[in-house]
Amino acid sequence: MNQEAEAKKVENKDLQTFLDDTFDTMGKVLDEQNPELRQLEIGTVQFVGRDIARVSGLPHIRAEELVRFAGNYMGLVFNIDPTEIGVILLDPSENLQVGSEVQRTKRVLDVPVGDGLLGRVVDPLGRPLDGLGEVNTVMRLPVERPAPAVMDRAPVVVPLQTGIKVIDALIPVGRGQRELILGDRMTGKTAIAIDTIINQKETGIISIYCATGKKSADVAKVIAELRDHGVMGSCIVVVATGEDTPGLQFIAPYAATSMGEYFVEQGRDVLIIYDDLTSHARAYREVSLLLRRPPGREAFPGDIFYIHSRLLERSTHMRPELGGGSLTSLPITETEAQDMSSYIPTNLISITDGQIYLSPVLFSKGILPAVDVGKSVSRVGGKTQLPAYRSVAGDLRLSYSQFEELESFSRFGTRLDESTKRILERGWRVREILKQGQYKPLRASEQIASLLSVTGGALDQVPIEKIREVEGHVLEAFNQELPELRERIDSGKKLEMIDRDYIMGKIKPAIAPFEEAEEANANNGVPEKKN
């Protein structure tokens, strides 16, 4: 009995000691606290419309500040009028009610950034959409950031290989460039962008695909292709589909750019695809009209040029002392009835450093990719092109344009001299060699071998319908017989005349059987089929 009483006394003493220590600690914490009163501004929802809200109160609110509605719904301050505030909603508005409270967050809209985003599919707020759990990131950056100063930029001198012959040879793109892709619906604009991403598999370039206003099924198809080709691990997909609010669609390109700028500041190279800025402009027009901003041409607000210029000006190549990273953008826009002079396309053409125009006429003829060389231009890329291209395709653009004019003229049925016929024959073969299947990007050295085979005259005796088959044999012979030369070309070394002759000597045996077959057909009186 005494032992039990003794044990109870020890237990009570331990408990009292524990309580004393706890109260002492709490007292010290309270003594160190310096409580202060902070003003909390709360507004009231006066009107809820489709994807917008009008709020009263909040006298110290700032432009582009983030506000929080009841239920943790977020909105972005868009208009600040004397009596009310116009807010674009970033979440669905079905559960918002007139009279509910709105709180200031005193911060601008920002997104998570970091290596944890690689391989993930997220919305413009950084919320995961791929069912793989939370995104582990290291920091957050504002969605709206100023473009780098002019003195912080370096010249665009390093090529960004798309893997597409007609672009890399005739309309080259450099790292840090802004090259517009435009054309009518269903002409292969997204296909060019996806092929470019796939071609970066071994380059170390980080790719960001920003889908704005597209159908969910189309975005899912793009994601599936990236995964099938093994490039998703170095990609970030930012999605704001047509089913999302216009506010979310509006911020999507800016959020994707901030995600890319994190890597640029680390000295890395980033490729970003904006697919597409026509839908982005329409989303901005929608929220502007809903909030009663004055409309201008085609009902777009007056600052429609500025929203795209401040976005695309963030793409650049940084100076070496600032890391030397680059952000290359390929914005996509849609034309109607081949009209390049409509409002949004002309705005974007004037902002970017060149454009790749896809023609529905070429697409309908099966000339894929349907790049119209005459209407396409790269204002920077010529300085970035690998030296081997200049020695093989230096005058190809001019000669190809002359061929297209001659081809149009020859359709009138006039008699042609021999030199004109030779130009047409060579032009048809160049056009055929520039055709390329989707998801089949080529290394720079393979493109050089293909172009050299046609510009060097090795394919002059091959039937046009056999060109694509012959090209496969040429590339096979080139890769097997000249691995060292292939590496030299890919590393940026100049192609000497002796190298050209060496390549021609190796690929001619692959072409010889087709030339002999054509000769045999000619001797039997079988006419050559022309394109």
ZAMARGU-4260 file (C-alpha; in steps of 0.2 Angstrom, whole numbers, plus 5000, padded with zeros to 4 digits):
<rodrens>
0) 5000/5000/5000 | 5014/5012/5004 | 5023/5008/4988 | 5007/5013/4978 | 5006/5029/4988
5) 5024/5033/4984 | 5022/5029/4966 | 5007/5041/4965 | 5017/5055/4973 | 5031/5053/4960
10) 5018/5053/4946 | 5010/5069/4953 | 5027/5077/4955 | 5031/5073/4937 | 5015/5080/4931
15) 5017/5096/4941 | 5034/5098/4934 | 5028/5096/4916 | 5014/5108/4919 | 5026/5121/4926
20) 5038/5119/4911 | 5024/5121/4899 | 5017/5137/4907 | 5034/5144/4908 | 5037/5141/4890
25) 5020/5148/4885 | 5024/5164/4896 | 5040/5167/4887 | 5032/5165/4870 | 5018/5177/4875
30) 5031/5190/4882 | 5040/5189/4865 | 5024/5193/4855 | 5021/5210/4849 | 5003/5210/4843
35) 4998/5223/4831 | 4982/5228/4823 | 4981/5226/4804 | 4968/5232/4793 | 4958/5219/4783
40) 4949/5226/4768 | 4933/5216/4764 | 4922/5220/4749 | 4905/5214/4743 | 4900/5206/4727
45) 4887/5217/4718 | 4885/5208/4702 | 4890/5190/4695 | 4890/5187/4677 | 4897/5174/4666
50) 4916/5173/4671 | 4916/5191/4678 | 4911/5199/4694 | 4909/5217/4700 | 4914/5222/4718
55) 4911/5237/4729 | 4922/5242/4743 | 4941/5238/4744 | 4947/5256/4743 | 4965/5252/4742
60) 4964/5238/4729 | 4978/5238/4715 | 4977/5234/4697 | 4980/5215/4693 | 4979/5211/4711
65) 4973/5194/4716 | 4957/5193/4726 | 4949/5179/4735 | 4930/5175/4735 | 4920/5165/4747
70) 4924/5147/4745 | 4942/5150/4741 | 4938/5155/4723 | 4951/5167/4715 | 4949/5182/4704
75) 4960/5195/4695 | 4957/5214/4697 | 4954/5220/4679 | 4945/5237/4680 | 4946/5250/4694
80) 4932/5262/4692 | 4927/5276/4705 | 4912/5266/4712 | 4916/5248/4708 | 4930/5235/4703
85) 4929/5224/4688 | 4936/5206/4692 | 4939/5192/4680 | 4936/5175/4687 | 4949/5162/4687
90) 4937/5148/4693 | 4919/5144/4688 | 4907/5157/4694 | 4892/5145/4697 | 4894/5145/4716
95) 4897/5164/4718 | 4882/5174/4725 | 4878/5193/4726 | 4882/5199/4743 | 4896/5187/4747
100) 4912/5194/4754 | 4928/5197/4744 | 4945/5199/4752 | 4961/5207/4746 | 4977/5195/4745
105) 4989/5210/4743 | 4999/5200/4730 | 4999/5199/4711 | 4995/5183/4702 | 5010/5171/4703
110) 5014/5153/4698 | 5025/5139/4705 | 5042/5136/4695 | 5055/5124/4696 | 5062/5107/4690
115) 5047/5098/4698 | 5036/5105/4683 | 5045/5094/4670 | 5035/5080/4664 | 5019/5087/4671
120) 5003/5094/4664 | 4996/5109/4674 | 4984/5123/4672 | 4989/5141/4672 | 4989/5142/4691
125) 5001/5128/4692 | 4988/5115/4698 | 4991/5098/4692 | 4979/5090/4679 | 4988/5074/4676
130) 4983/5065/4692 | 5001/5062/4697 | 4999/5072/4714 | 5005/5088/4719 | 5019/5098/4710
135) 5035/5100/4720 | 5042/5117/4716 | 5055/5128/4724 | 5048/5145/4722 | 5035/5156/4714
140) 5036/5169/4701 | 5024/5183/4695 | 5014/5179/4680 | 5017/5197/4673 | 5036/5201/4672
145) 5045/5215/4663 | 5054/5210/4647 | 5074/5210/4649 | 5082/5226/4645 | 5090/5229/4628
150) 5107/5229/4636 | 5104/5212/4644 | 5101/5204/4627 | 5114/5195/4617 | 5113/5192/4598
155) 5104/5177/4591 | 5118/5166/4584 | 5114/5148/4589 | 5102/5138/4578 | 5087/5129/4585
160) 5085/5114/4574 | 5067/5110/4570 | 5071/5094/4561 | 5060/5099/4546 | 5070/5101/4530
165) 5061/5116/4522 | 5062/5126/4539 | 5080/5122/4544 | 5086/5125/4526 | 5076/5140/4520
170) 5068/5148/4535 | 5080/5144/4550 | 5076/5148/4568 | 5088/5153/4581 | 5088/5151/4600
175) 5080/5167/4607 | 5070/5171/4591 | 5051/5173/4590 | 5045/5165/4574 | 5027/5165/4570
180) 5018/5150/4563 | 5002/5155/4554 | 4989/5148/4542 | 4971/5142/4540 | 4963/5129/4550
185) 4969/5111/4548 | 4985/5115/4538 | 4998/5107/4550 | 5003/5122/4562 | 5003/5112/4578
190) 5011/5097/4569 | 5026/5108/4565 | 5027/5114/4583 | 5026/5096/4590 | 5039/5090/4578
195) 5051/5104/4584 | 5048/5098/4602 | 5052/5080/4597 | 5068/5086/4588 | 5074/5093/4605
200) 5075/5076/4613 | 5094/5075/4613 | 5098/5094/4614 | 5095/5098/4632 | 5082/5111/4627
205) 5067/5112/4639 | 5050/5113/4629 | 5034/5121/4635 | 5018/5118/4626 | 5005/5131/4631
210) 4987/5126/4624 | 4975/5141/4625 | 4957/5139/4620 | 4959/5122/4612 | 4948/5106/4613
215) 4952/5094/4627 | 4953/5080/4615 | 4966/5089/4604 | 4977/5093/4619 | 4976/5075/4625
220) 4982/5069/4608 | 4997/5081/4609 | 5001/5075/4626 | 5000/5057/4620 | 5012/5060/4606
225) 5025/5068/4617 | 5024/5053/4628 | 5025/5041/4614 | 5041/5049/4607 | 5049/5050/4624
230) 5051/5069/4626 | 5038/5072/4640 | 5051/5071/4653 | 5059/5088/4647 | 5042/5096/4643
235) 5029/5106/4653 | 5012/5106/4646 | 5001/5121/4652 | 4983/5119/4648 | 4968/5131/4647
240) 4955/5123/4636 | 4940/5131/4628 | 4930/5125/4642 | 4940/5135/4655 | 4935/5153/4660
245) 4942/5166/4648 | 4952/5173/4663 | 4961/5157/4664 | 4964/5157/4645 | 4970/5175/4646
250) 4984/5172/4659 | 4990/5155/4652 | 5003/5161/4640 | 5010/5173/4653 | 5011/5159/4666
255) 5019/5147/4654 | 5032/5161/4650 | 5036/5163/4669 | 5039/5145/4670 | 5051/5145/4656
260) 5060/5161/4663 | 5065/5151/4678 | 5076/5140/4668 | 5083/5154/4657 | 5089/5163/4673
265) 5099/5147/4676 | 5107/5148/4659 | 5097/5135/4651 | 5088/5135/4634 | 5069/5135/4633
270) 5057/5133/4618 | 5039/5138/4621 | 5024/5135/4610 | 5009/5147/4611 | 4995/5137/4603
275) 4987/5148/4599 | 4987/5167/4601 | 4971/5169/4591 | 4961/5160/4604 | 4970/5170/4617
280) 4965/5187/4609 | 4947/5181/4608 | 4947/5177/4627 | 4954/5194/4631 | 4941/5202/4619
285) 4927/5192/4629 | 4932/5198/4646 | 4935/5216/4640 | 4918/5217/4632 | 4910/5209/4648
290) 4918/5222/4658 | 4912/5236/4646 | 4929/5241/4640 | 4927/5251/4624 | 4929/5240/4608
295) 4940/5245/4593 | 4943/5236/4577 | 4934/5219/4576 | 4927/5223/4593 | 4945/5220/4601
300) 4950/5232/4614 | 4963/5245/4610 | 4977/5237/4619 | 4976/5220/4610 | 4993/5224/4602
305) 5001/5228/4619 | 4995/5211/4627 | 5004/5201/4614 | 5020/5213/4612 | 5023/5212/4631
310) 5022/5193/4630 | 5033/5190/4615 | 5046/5203/4621 | 5051/5191/4635 | 5058/5179/4622
315) 5077/5183/4620 | 5095/5177/4621 | 5103/5183/4637 | 5121/5189/4638 | 5134/5177/4645
320) 5137/5186/4661 | 5118/5184/4664 | 5119/5166/4662 | 5117/5165/4643 | 5101/5156/4643
325) 5088/5159/4629 | 5069/5158/4627 | 5063/5154/4610 | 5045/5156/4606 | 5035/5149/4592
330) 5018/5158/4593 | 5004/5151/4582 | 4990/5161/4575 | 4975/5156/4563 | 4971/5165/4547
335) 4954/5164/4538 | 4953/5161/4519 | 4972/5164/4518 | 4970/5182/4523 | 4987/5187/4531
340) 4982/5205/4532 | 4968/5203/4545 | 4970/5211/4562 | 4978/5199/4574 | 4990/5191/4561
345) 4997/5208/4556 | 4999/5213/4574 | 5009/5197/4577 | 5019/5198/4561 | 5025/5215/4566
350) 5030/5209/4583 | 5039/5193/4579 | 5056/5190/4570 | 5048/5181/4555 | 5034/5170/4550
355) 5031/5152/4543 | 5016/5152/4532 | 5006/5136/4529 | 4996/5136/4513 | 4980/5126/4512
360) 4983/5125/4493 | 4999/5116/4496 | 4991/5105/4509 | 4977/5100/4498 | 4990/5095/4485
365) 4999/5084/4497 | 5014/5094/4499 | 5018/5092/4517 | 5023/5101/4527 | 5013/5114/4518
370) 5026/5128/4520 | 5024/5142/4507 | 5042/5147/4505 | 5038/5163/4496 | 5027/5170/4510
375) 5038/5164/4524 | 5053/5173/4531 | 5066/5173/4545 | 5073/5190/4550 | 5086/5183/4562
380) 5089/5164/4557 | 5101/5167/4543 | 5115/5171/4555 | 5111/5156/4566 | 5111/5143/4552
385) 5124/5130/4552 | 5139/5133/4540 | 5135/5117/4531 | 5118/5123/4526 | 5125/5139/4518
390) 5136/5128/4506 | 5122/5117/4501 | 5106/5127/4501 | 5113/5145/4500 | 5104/5150/4485
395) 5091/5136/4486 | 5077/5149/4492 | 5080/5160/4477 | 5081/5146/4464 | 5065/5138/4472
400) 5055/5154/4470 | 5061/5156/4452 | 5055/5138/4449 | 5038/5142/4456 | 5036/5157/4445
405) 5041/5147/4430 | 5030/5133/4434 | 5015/5145/4435 | 5020/5152/4418 | 5022/5134/4410
410) 5004/5130/4413 | 4999/5142/4399 | 5005/5129/4387 | 5019/5139/4379 | 5034/5130/4371
415) 5049/5130/4383 | 5067/5130/4379 | 5079/5117/4386 | 5086/5128/4401 | 5068/5131/4407
420) 5064/5113/4406 | 5080/5109/4416 | 5075/5122/4429 | 5057/5114/4431 | 5064/5096/4432
425) 5076/5101/4446 | 5062/5111/4455 | 5050/5097/4455 | 5064/5086/4463 | 5068/5099/4476
430) 5049/5101/4480 | 5048/5082/4482 | 5064/5081/4493 | 5057/5095/4504 | 5042/5084/4508
435) 5043/5076/4525 | 5031/5065/4536 | 5025/5070/4553 | 5034/5064/4568 | 5050/5061/4558
440) 5062/5075/4561 | 5079/5073/4554 | 5096/5078/4560 | 5105/5092/4552 | 5118/5080/4544
445) 5104/5070/4536 | 5095/5085/4530 | 5112/5091/4522 | 5114/5074/4513 | 5096/5075/4506
450) 5098/5092/4500 | 5115/5089/4493 | 5108/5074/4483 | 5096/5085/4474 | 5105/5102/4472
455) 5121/5092/4466 | 5111/5084/4452 | 5112/5066/4458 | 5093/5064/4457 | 5091/5072/4440
460) 5088/5055/4432 | 5077/5048/4445 | 5058/5048/4442 | 5049/5060/4453 | 5038/5047/4460
465) 5053/5038/4466 | 5062/5052/4475 | 5055/5049/4492 | 5060/5031/4491 | 5078/5035/4485
470) 5080/5048/4499 | 5078/5033/4511 | 5092/5024/4503 | 5103/5040/4502 | 5101/5043/4521
475) 5104/5024/4525 | 5120/5025/4515 | 5126/5041/4522 | 5123/5036/4540 | 5132/5019/4538
480) 5147/5025/4527 | 5150/5043/4534 | 5148/5043/4553 | 5163/5054/4556 | 5157/5067/4544
485) 5139/5066/4551 | 5146/5071/4568 | 5156/5085/4561 | 5141/5093/4552 | 5130/5091/4567
490) 5144/5100/4578 | 5143/5115/4567 | 5159/5112/4556 | 5160/5120/4539 | 5157/5108/4524
495) 5172/5109/4512 | 5171/5105/4493 | 5180/5089/4496 | 5167/5084/4509 | 5153/5087/4496
500) 5162/5076/4483 | 5165/5063/4497 | 5146/5063/4501 | 5141/5062/4483 | 5153/5048/4480
505) 5145/5038/4494 | 5127/5041/4490 | 5128/5039/4471 | 5129/5020/4472 | 5112/5020/4482
510) 5104/5030/4468 | 5112/5020/4453 | 5099/5006/4453 | 5085/5019/4451 | 5094/5028/4437
515) 5097/5011/4428 | 5078/5007/4429 | 5073/5024/4422 | 5085/5021/4408 | 5078/5004/4404
520) 5060/5012/4404 | 5066/5026/4392 | 5074/5013/4380 | 5057/5004/4380 | 5048/5019/4376
525) 5040/5022/4393 | 5038/5040/4396 | 5043/5048/4412 | 5029/5053/4424 | 5031/5071/4429
530) 5023/5079/4445
</rodrens>
